[in-house]
Amino acid sequence: NQRPCMLQRMTGFYCPGCGGTRAVVSLLHGRPIKSLLLHPFVIYVAVVGGWFMISQTVQRLSGGKLPIGMKYRELYLWIALALVVANFLVKNILLLCGVDVIGLVA
């Protein structure tokens, strides 16, 4: 059983990172939908970070003949921030309505 984080213990609300560790574990166990429901940031980082690593590796190993390397864009960080904020807001609004998303999924 997971203990609540300090913010949740003090306020009763989820912090922006709540569900992240369980989302990573779910993803590693091959349950991407559960991971997405626990914390969408984890899937985003896995997909975007994974593609970045693969595309850069292919480009470098080909000596630049396959120019598929993903370029850094500030937009990727803004999307990540939006996912964390949206996750925080949705989970806590649902919690106020009596729906504990992490409790239901975990």
Buried (B, 14 or more C-beta within 10 A) or exposed (E): EEEBBEBBEEEEBBBBBBBBBBBBBBBEEEBBEBBBBBBBBBBBBBEBEEEBEEBBEBBEEEEEEEEEBBEEEEEBEEBBEEBBEEBBEEBBEBBEEEEEBBEEBB
